[in-house]
Amino acid sequence: MNIQKLMKEAQKAQRQMAEAQERLASMQIEGSAGGGLVTVTATGDGTVSKVRIDPGAIDPDDVTLLEDLVTAAIGDAQRKAKELQESELGSAVGGLGSMPGLF
């Protein structure tokens, strides 16, 4: 095994990973619950940046429902962010899988 080639490939993968992480931080995804009554915007790295609550979702007599909707919308946004991460980061390091001894 050529150690120099291995090091170059690792450095290339590291650069690609950093670029993918930068792209993820700038991407926006949206999760929702209750048919859109609660919408959460997050970055591709999973950071929640905005929560929008439709006034129709606010019932002072049922705060638990609103809490559940917010939790579900955040979960939806985070699930979508994870799928995006797997896609972006998987393609960034895809070439390393073919290098014997690394994976």
DSSP file (Angstrom, degrees, kcal/mol; ACC not computed):
  #  RESIDUE AA STRUCTURE BP1 BP2  ACC     N-H-->O    O-->H-N    N-H-->O    O-->H-N    TCO  KAPPA ALPHA  PHI   PSI    X-CA   Y-CA   Z-CA
    1    1 A M              0   0    0      0, 0.0     2,-0.8     0, 0.0     3,-0.1   0.000 360.0 360.0 360.0 133.3    0.0    0.0    0.0
    2    2 A N     >  -     0   0    0      1,-0.2     4,-2.2     2,-0.0     5,-0.1  -0.732 360.0-162.6 -85.2 110.5    1.4    3.4   -1.0
    3    3 A I  H  > S+     0   0    0     -2,-0.8     4,-2.4     1,-0.2    -1,-0.2   0.837  88.3  54.9 -65.6 -33.5    1.2    5.5    2.2
    4    4 A Q  H  > S+     0   0    0      2,-0.2     4,-2.4     1,-0.2    -1,-0.2   0.915 109.1  47.3 -66.3 -42.0    1.6    8.8    0.2
    5    5 A K  H  > S+     0   0    0      1,-0.2     4,-2.4     2,-0.2    -2,-0.2   0.916 111.5  51.6 -64.0 -41.7   -1.4    7.9   -1.9
    6    6 A L  H  X S+     0   0    0     -4,-2.2     4,-2.2     1,-0.2    -2,-0.2   0.912 110.3  48.3 -60.5 -44.3   -3.4    7.0    1.2
    7    7 A M  H  X S+     0   0    0     -4,-2.4     4,-2.5     2,-0.2    -1,-0.2   0.899 111.0  50.5 -64.8 -41.4   -2.5   10.3    2.9
    8    8 A K  H  X S+     0   0    0     -4,-2.4     4,-2.4     1,-0.2    -2,-0.2   0.912 111.4  48.4 -63.2 -42.2   -3.5   12.3   -0.2
    9    9 A E  H  X S+     0   0    0     -4,-2.4     4,-2.5     2,-0.2    -2,-0.2   0.898 111.3  50.1 -64.6 -40.5   -6.8   10.5   -0.4
   10   10 A A  H  X S+     0   0    0     -4,-2.2     4,-2.2     2,-0.2    -2,-0.2   0.906 111.4  48.2 -65.5 -41.0   -7.4   11.1    3.3
   11   11 A Q  H  X S+     0   0    0     -4,-2.5     4,-2.3     2,-0.2    -2,-0.2   0.900 111.5  50.5 -65.4 -40.4   -6.7   14.8    2.9
   12   12 A K  H  X S+     0   0    0     -4,-2.4     4,-2.5     1,-0.2    -2,-0.2   0.926 111.1  48.3 -62.2 -44.8   -9.0   15.0   -0.1
   13   13 A A  H  X S+     0   0    0     -4,-2.5     4,-2.4     1,-0.2    -2,-0.2   0.876 109.4  53.5 -64.0 -37.2  -11.8   13.3    1.9
   14   14 A Q  H  X S+     0   0    0     -4,-2.2     4,-2.3     2,-0.2    -1,-0.2   0.912 110.1  47.0 -64.5 -42.4  -11.2   15.7    4.8
   15   15 A R  H  X S+     0   0    0     -4,-2.3     4,-2.5     2,-0.2    -2,-0.2   0.925 112.7  49.4 -63.6 -44.5  -11.6   18.7    2.5
   16   16 A Q  H  X S+     0   0    0     -4,-2.5     4,-2.3     1,-0.2    -2,-0.2   0.881 110.3  51.2 -63.1 -37.7  -14.7   17.2    0.9
   17   17 A M  H  X S+     0   0    0     -4,-2.4     4,-2.4     2,-0.2    -1,-0.2   0.921 110.3  48.5 -64.9 -44.6  -16.2   16.5    4.4
   18   18 A A  H  X S+     0   0    0     -4,-2.3     4,-2.0     2,-0.2    -2,-0.2   0.904 112.1  49.3 -62.6 -41.6  -15.5   20.1    5.4
   19   19 A E  H  X S+     0   0    0     -4,-2.5     4,-2.4     1,-0.2    -1,-0.2   0.908 110.9  50.0 -63.9 -41.7  -17.2   21.4    2.2
   20   20 A A  H  X S+     0   0    0     -4,-2.3     4,-2.5     1,-0.2    -2,-0.2   0.898 109.5  51.0 -64.5 -40.1  -20.2   19.2    2.8
   21   21 A Q  H  X S+     0   0    0     -4,-2.4     4,-2.0     2,-0.2    -1,-0.2   0.880 109.5  50.6 -65.9 -37.3  -20.5   20.4    6.4
   22   22 A E  H  X S+     0   0    0     -4,-2.0     4,-1.1     2,-0.2    -2,-0.2   0.920 110.6  49.3 -64.1 -43.8  -20.4   24.0    5.2
   23   23 A R  H >X S+     0   0    0     -4,-2.4     4,-1.0     1,-0.2     3,-0.7   0.925 109.7  52.0 -60.4 -43.8  -23.1   23.3    2.6
   24   24 A L  H >< S+     0   0    0     -4,-2.5    20,-1.8     1,-0.2     3,-0.7   0.899 105.2  54.9 -60.2 -41.2  -25.3   21.6    5.3
   25   25 A A  H 3< S+     0   0    0     -4,-2.0    -1,-0.2     1,-0.2    -2,-0.2   0.763 111.4  45.4 -65.2 -23.7  -25.0   24.6    7.6
   26   26 A S  H << S+     0   0    0     -4,-1.1    -1,-0.2    -3,-0.7    -2,-0.2   0.577  94.6  94.1 -96.8 -10.0  -26.3   26.8    4.8
   27   27 A M    <<  -     0   0    0     -4,-1.0    17,-1.3    -3,-0.7     2,-0.4  -0.532  62.9-147.6 -82.2 149.5  -29.2   24.6    3.7
   28   28 A Q  E     +A   43   0A   0     15,-0.2     2,-0.3    -2,-0.2    15,-0.2  -0.962  16.6 178.5-118.8 133.3  -32.7   25.0    5.1
   29   29 A I  E     -A   42   0A   0     13,-3.1    13,-2.5    -2,-0.4     2,-0.4  -0.893  16.1-140.8-127.0 161.8  -35.2   22.3    5.6
   30   30 A E  E     -A   41   0A   0     -2,-0.3     2,-0.3    11,-0.2    11,-0.2  -0.981  12.4-173.1-129.6 134.1  -38.7   22.4    7.0
   31   31 A G  E     -A   40   0A   0      9,-3.0     9,-3.3    -2,-0.4     2,-0.3  -0.892  13.2-178.0-117.0 153.4  -40.5   20.1    9.4
   32   32 A S  E     -A   39   0A   0     -2,-0.3     2,-0.3     7,-0.2     7,-0.2  -0.957  12.9-168.8-148.1 166.0  -44.2   20.3   10.3
   33   33 A A  E  >> +A   38   0A   0      5,-2.1     5,-1.9    -2,-0.3     4,-0.7  -0.975  66.3  35.3-150.5 159.5  -46.9   18.8   12.3
   34   34 A G  T >45S-     0   0    0     -2,-0.3     3,-0.7     1,-0.2    -1,-0.1   0.861 130.5 -57.3  64.6  36.9  -50.7   19.1   12.6
   35   35 A G  T 345S-     0   0    0      1,-0.2    -1,-0.2     2,-0.1    -3,-0.0   0.814 111.5 -42.8  64.9  29.3  -51.2   19.6    8.9
   36   36 A G  T 345S+     0   0    0     -3,-0.5    -1,-0.2     2,-0.3    -2,-0.2   0.493 105.2 123.7  95.0   4.2  -48.9   22.7    9.0
   37   37 A L  T <<5S+     0   0    0     -3,-0.7    17,-3.5    -4,-0.7     2,-0.4   0.858  83.4  32.5 -64.7 -33.1  -50.2   24.2   12.2
   38   38 A V  E   <S-AB  33  53A   0     -5,-1.9    -5,-2.1    15,-0.2     2,-0.4  -0.993  75.7-177.3-125.1 127.3  -46.6   24.1   13.5
   39   39 A T  E     -AB  32  52A   0     13,-2.7    13,-3.3    -2,-0.4     2,-0.5  -0.985   6.5-164.8-126.7 134.1  -43.7   24.5   11.2
   40   40 A V  E     -AB  31  51A   0     -9,-3.3    -9,-3.0    -2,-0.4     2,-0.5  -0.970   4.7-157.3-119.8 130.5  -40.0   24.3   12.1
   41   41 A T  E     +AB  30  50A   0      9,-2.7     8,-2.9    -2,-0.5     9,-1.7  -0.907  20.8 170.5-104.7 134.2  -37.2   25.5    9.9
   42   42 A A  E     -AB  29  48A   0    -13,-2.5   -13,-3.1    -2,-0.5     6,-0.2  -0.939  32.5-110.1-137.9 160.0  -33.7   24.0   10.5
   43   43 A T  E >   -A   28   0A   0      4,-2.4     3,-2.3    -2,-0.3   -15,-0.2  -0.410  41.8-100.2 -81.9 167.7  -30.4   24.0    8.9
   44   44 A G  T 3  S+     0   0    0    -20,-1.8   -19,-0.2   -17,-1.3    41,-0.2   0.702 123.6  59.6 -63.1 -19.3  -29.0   20.9    7.2
   45   45 A D  T 3  S-     0   0    0    -21,-0.6    -1,-0.3   -18,-0.3   -20,-0.1   0.399 124.0-102.6 -90.5   4.7  -26.9   20.3   10.2
   46   46 A G  S <  S+     0   0    0     -3,-2.3     2,-0.5     1,-0.3    -2,-0.1   0.450  71.5 144.7  96.7   1.0  -30.0   20.1   12.4
   47   47 A T        -     0   0    0      1,-0.1    -4,-2.4    34,-0.1     2,-0.4  -0.633  49.0-130.5 -77.6 121.6  -29.9   23.5   14.1
   48   48 A V  E     +B   42   0A   0     -2,-0.5    -6,-0.3    -6,-0.2     3,-0.1  -0.572  33.1 170.0 -72.8 126.5  -33.5   24.8   14.6
   49   49 A S  E     +     0   0A   0     -8,-2.9     2,-0.3    -2,-0.4    -7,-0.2   0.594  59.6  16.1-113.6 -16.5  -33.6   28.4   13.3
   50   50 A K  E     -B   41   0A   0     -9,-1.7    -9,-2.7     2,-0.0     2,-0.4  -0.977  50.2-164.0-160.2 142.3  -37.3   29.2   13.3
   51   51 A V  E     -B   40   0A   0     -2,-0.3     2,-0.5   -11,-0.2   -11,-0.2  -0.998  11.3-168.6-127.9 127.1  -40.6   28.0   14.7
   52   52 A R  E     -B   39   0A   0    -13,-3.3   -13,-2.7    -2,-0.4     2,-0.5  -0.972   1.0-169.0-118.4 128.0  -43.9   29.1   13.3
   53   53 A I  E     -B   38   0A   0     -2,-0.5   -15,-0.2   -15,-0.2   -16,-0.1  -0.967  19.5-134.1-119.5 119.8  -47.2   28.4   15.1
   54   54 A D    >   -     0   0    0    -17,-3.5     3,-2.6    -2,-0.5     4,-0.3  -0.505  20.9-125.5 -67.6 135.3  -50.5   29.1   13.4
   55   55 A P  G >  S+     0   0    0      0, 0.0     3,-1.5     0, 0.0    -1,-0.1   0.785 108.6  68.0 -54.8 -26.8  -52.8   30.9   15.8
   56   56 A G  G 3  S+     0   0    0      1,-0.3   -19,-0.1   -19,-0.1    -2,-0.0   0.679  92.1  60.7 -66.5 -16.2  -55.4   28.1   15.2
   57   57 A A  G <  S+     0   0    0     -3,-2.6     2,-0.8   -20,-0.2    -1,-0.3   0.544  83.8  95.4 -86.2  -7.2  -53.1   25.7   17.1
   58   58 A I    <   +     0   0    0     -3,-1.5     5,-0.1    -4,-0.3     3,-0.1  -0.762  41.3 160.5 -94.9 112.7  -53.3   27.8   20.2
   59   59 A D    >   -     0   0    0     -2,-0.8     3,-2.7     3,-0.3     7,-0.2  -0.938  28.2-156.3-128.6 106.9  -55.9   26.6   22.7
   60   60 A P  T 3  S+     0   0    0      0, 0.0     3,-0.4     0, 0.0    -1,-0.1   0.741  95.9  55.7 -56.3 -22.4  -55.3   27.8   26.2
   61   61 A D  T 3  S+     0   0    0      1,-0.2     3,-0.1     2,-0.1    -3,-0.0   0.534 113.1  40.5 -87.5  -5.9  -57.3   24.9   27.5
   62   62 A D    X>  +     0   0    0     -3,-2.7     4,-1.1     1,-0.1     3,-0.6  -0.440  59.6 150.8-141.1  63.9  -55.0   22.3   25.7
   63   63 A V  H 3> S+     0   0    0     -3,-0.4     4,-2.4     1,-0.2     5,-0.2   0.818  71.5  66.7 -64.1 -31.6  -51.4   23.4   26.0
   64   64 A T  H 3> S+     0   0    0      1,-0.2     4,-2.5     2,-0.2    -1,-0.2   0.877  96.5  54.2 -59.7 -39.0  -50.3   19.8   25.8
   65   65 A L  H <> S+     0   0    0     -3,-0.6     4,-2.4     2,-0.2    -1,-0.2   0.932 109.2  47.5 -61.7 -45.5  -51.5   19.5   22.3
   66   66 A L  H  X S+     0   0    0     -4,-1.1     4,-2.5     2,-0.2     5,-0.2   0.912 111.1  51.4 -62.2 -42.7  -49.4   22.5   21.2
   67   67 A E  H  X S+     0   0    0     -4,-2.4     4,-2.4     1,-0.2    -1,-0.2   0.916 110.6  49.1 -59.4 -43.2  -46.4   21.1   23.0
   68   68 A D  H  X S+     0   0    0     -4,-2.5     4,-2.5     2,-0.2    -2,-0.2   0.890 110.5  50.5 -64.3 -40.0  -46.9   17.8   21.2
   69   69 A L  H  X S+     0   0    0     -4,-2.4     4,-2.4     2,-0.2    -2,-0.2   0.913 111.3  47.8 -65.2 -42.6  -47.2   19.6   17.8
   70   70 A V  H  X S+     0   0    0     -4,-2.5     4,-2.3     2,-0.2     5,-0.2   0.930 113.0  48.7 -63.8 -44.7  -44.0   21.6   18.4
   71   71 A T  H  X S+     0   0    0     -4,-2.4     4,-2.3    -5,-0.2    -2,-0.2   0.914 112.7  48.0 -60.7 -43.8  -42.1   18.4   19.5
   72   72 A A  H  X S+     0   0    0     -4,-2.5     4,-2.3     2,-0.2    -1,-0.2   0.889 111.1  50.2 -66.1 -39.8  -43.4   16.5   16.4
   73   73 A A  H  X S+     0   0    0     -4,-2.4     4,-2.3     2,-0.2   -33,-0.2   0.897 111.2  48.6 -67.1 -39.8  -42.4   19.3   14.1
   74   74 A I  H  X S+     0   0    0     -4,-2.3     4,-2.7     2,-0.2     5,-0.2   0.922 111.5  50.4 -64.3 -43.2  -38.9   19.5   15.5
   75   75 A G  H  X S+     0   0    0     -4,-2.3     4,-2.3    -5,-0.2    -2,-0.2   0.898 110.0  50.2 -60.7 -40.5  -38.6   15.8   15.2
   76   76 A D  H  X S+     0   0    0     -4,-2.3     4,-2.2     2,-0.2    -1,-0.2   0.922 111.8  47.4 -63.8 -44.8  -39.7   16.0   11.6
   77   77 A A  H  X S+     0   0    0     -4,-2.3     4,-2.3     1,-0.2    -2,-0.2   0.909 112.9  48.6 -63.9 -42.0  -37.2   18.7   10.8
   78   78 A Q  H  X S+     0   0    0     -4,-2.7     4,-2.4     2,-0.2    -1,-0.2   0.876 109.6  52.1 -67.6 -36.8  -34.4   16.8   12.5
   79   79 A R  H  X S+     0   0    0     -4,-2.3     4,-2.1     2,-0.2    -1,-0.2   0.931 111.9  46.5 -62.9 -44.7  -35.2   13.6   10.7
   80   80 A K  H  X S+     0   0    0     -4,-2.2     4,-2.1     1,-0.2    -2,-0.2   0.880 111.3  52.1 -64.9 -37.8  -35.1   15.4    7.4
   81   81 A A  H  X S+     0   0    0     -4,-2.3     4,-2.7     2,-0.2    -1,-0.2   0.901 108.6  51.0 -64.5 -40.3  -31.8   17.1    8.4
   82   82 A K  H  X S+     0   0    0     -4,-2.4     4,-2.7     2,-0.2    -2,-0.2   0.910 109.4  50.0 -64.5 -41.6  -30.3   13.6    9.2
   83   83 A E  H  X S+     0   0    0     -4,-2.1     4,-1.9     1,-0.2    -1,-0.2   0.909 112.2  48.2 -61.6 -41.5  -31.4   12.3    5.8
   84   84 A L  H  X S+     0   0    0     -4,-2.1     4,-2.9     2,-0.2     5,-0.2   0.902 110.9  51.1 -65.4 -41.5  -29.7   15.3    4.2
   85   85 A Q  H  X>S+     0   0    0     -4,-2.7     4,-3.1   -41,-0.2     5,-0.5   0.925 108.9  50.4 -61.1 -45.7  -26.6   14.8    6.3
   86   86 A E  H  X5S+     0   0    0     -4,-2.7     4,-1.6     1,-0.2    -1,-0.2   0.895 113.9  45.9 -61.0 -39.6  -26.3   11.2    5.3
   87   87 A S  H  X5S+     0   0    0     -4,-1.9     4,-1.6    -5,-0.2    -2,-0.2   0.952 118.7  39.7 -67.5 -50.5  -26.7   12.1    1.6
   88   88 A E  H  X5S+     0   0    0     -4,-2.9     4,-1.1     1,-0.2    -2,-0.2   0.934 122.1  39.9 -67.6 -47.9  -24.2   15.0    1.7
   89   89 A L  H  X5S+     0   0    0     -4,-3.1     4,-1.5    -5,-0.2    -1,-0.2   0.832 111.1  58.6 -75.0 -31.6  -21.6   13.4    3.9
   90   90 A G  H  <<S+     0   0    0     -4,-1.6     4,-0.5    -5,-0.5    -1,-0.2   0.901 107.7  46.1 -63.4 -40.3  -21.9   10.0    2.4
   91   91 A S  H  < S+     0   0    0     -4,-1.6     4,-0.3     1,-0.2     3,-0.3   0.798 107.6  59.1 -72.5 -26.4  -21.0   11.4   -1.0
   92   92 A A  H  < S+     0   0    0     -4,-1.1    -1,-0.2     1,-0.2     3,-0.2   0.851 118.5  28.2 -70.1 -33.9  -18.1   13.3    0.5
   93   93 A V  S >X S+     0   0    0     -4,-1.5     3,-1.3     1,-0.1     4,-0.7   0.267  86.9 110.7-110.9  11.7  -16.4   10.2    1.8
   94   94 A G  G >4 S+     0   0    0     -4,-0.5     3,-0.7    -3,-0.3     4,-0.3   0.830  74.0  57.3 -55.3 -36.3  -17.7    7.7   -0.7
   95   95 A G  G >4 S+     0   0    0     -4,-0.3     3,-1.0     1,-0.2    -1,-0.3   0.743  94.7  65.6 -70.3 -23.1  -14.3    7.2   -2.3
   96   96 A L  G X4 S+     0   0    0     -3,-1.3     3,-2.0     1,-0.2    -1,-0.2   0.793  86.0  71.0 -71.4 -26.5  -12.6    6.1    0.9
   97   97 A G  G << S+     0   0    0     -3,-0.7    -1,-0.2    -4,-0.7     6,-0.2   0.746  93.2  57.2 -61.6 -22.6  -14.7    3.0    1.1
   98   98 A S  G <  S+     0   0    0     -3,-1.0    -1,-0.3    -4,-0.3    -2,-0.2   0.478  84.3  96.6 -87.6  -1.7  -12.8    1.5   -1.8
   99   99 A M  S X> S-     0   0    0     -3,-2.0     3,-1.6    -4,-0.1     4,-0.6  -0.799  80.9-122.6 -92.3 117.9   -9.4    2.0    0.0
  100  100 A P  T 34 S+     0   0    0      0, 0.0    -2,-0.1     0, 0.0    -1,-0.0  -0.249  90.0  20.8 -61.3 140.1   -8.4   -1.3    1.7
  101  101 A G  T 34 S+     0   0    0      1,-0.0    -2,-0.0     0, 0.0     0, 0.0   0.318 103.5  84.7  89.8  -8.4   -7.9   -1.2    5.5
  102  102 A L  T <4        0   0    0     -3,-1.6    -5,-0.1    -6,-0.2    -4,-0.1   0.846 360.0 360.0 -94.3 -37.2   -9.8    2.0    6.1
  103  103 A F     <        0   0    0     -4,-0.6    -6,-0.1    -7,-0.2    -5,-0.0   0.357 360.0 360.0-132.2 360.0  -13.4    0.6    6.5
